[in-house]
Amino acid sequence: MSRVDDIIEHLNLAAHPEGGYFKETYRSVEEIDSSQGKRSLLTNIYFLLKSDQKSAFHRLRSDEFWYFHEGSPLEVFIIFPNGQLKREVLGSDCLSEQKPQLLLPKGTWFAARCLNDKSYSLISCSVSPGFDFDDFELAERSALQKEYPEFTDIIYEFT
């Protein structure tokens, strides 16, 4: 068994609809009233992406923070509602272009991939108000390309 398979087993990760693997590690008992209804104040997960996988374009109705733990730096593409495309790198080399944490604002489309071949990226994600699959939207390729035709190639790659 490889290191990445050992990590998936040890952390009890399961397949995620966007790609990769996840496990919820925290859901606050405290709830708040949000525009989506009652939600936990905060949720947290482990998320692991193998280098032969992609995290497909998706968006949430809540802000999400990603925190890098180990493995390959993660290349993240973010499409903002105003039409701006931003590329960020989540990783541990703070003196280069990499950031150890990254905010993905609610309503933005985002997707990711490992920068290194034959590797993986292990991160944690915090969502506030807390994550609910009712607030998760996986992008539909033709609709997203119609909305952002200038990003057709990157949308094709991550949908």
Sequence and secondary structure as in RCSB ss.txt:
>XXXX:A:sequence
MSRVDDIIEHLNLAAHPEGGYFKETYRSVEEIDSSQGKRSLLTNIYFLLKSDQKSAFHRLRSDEFWYFHEGSPLE
VFIIFPNGQLKREVLGSDCLSEQKPQLLLPKGTWFAARCLNDKSYSLISCSVSPGFDFDDFELAERSALQKEYPE
FTDIIYEFT
>XXXX:A:secstr
  HHHHHHHHTT EE TTSSEEEEEEE S EEEETTEEEES EEEEEEEETT EEEEEEESSEEEEEEEEES EE
EEEE TTS EEEEEESS TTTTEESEEEE TT EEEEEESSTT EEEEEEEEES   GGGEEE  HHHHHHH GG
GHHHHHHT 
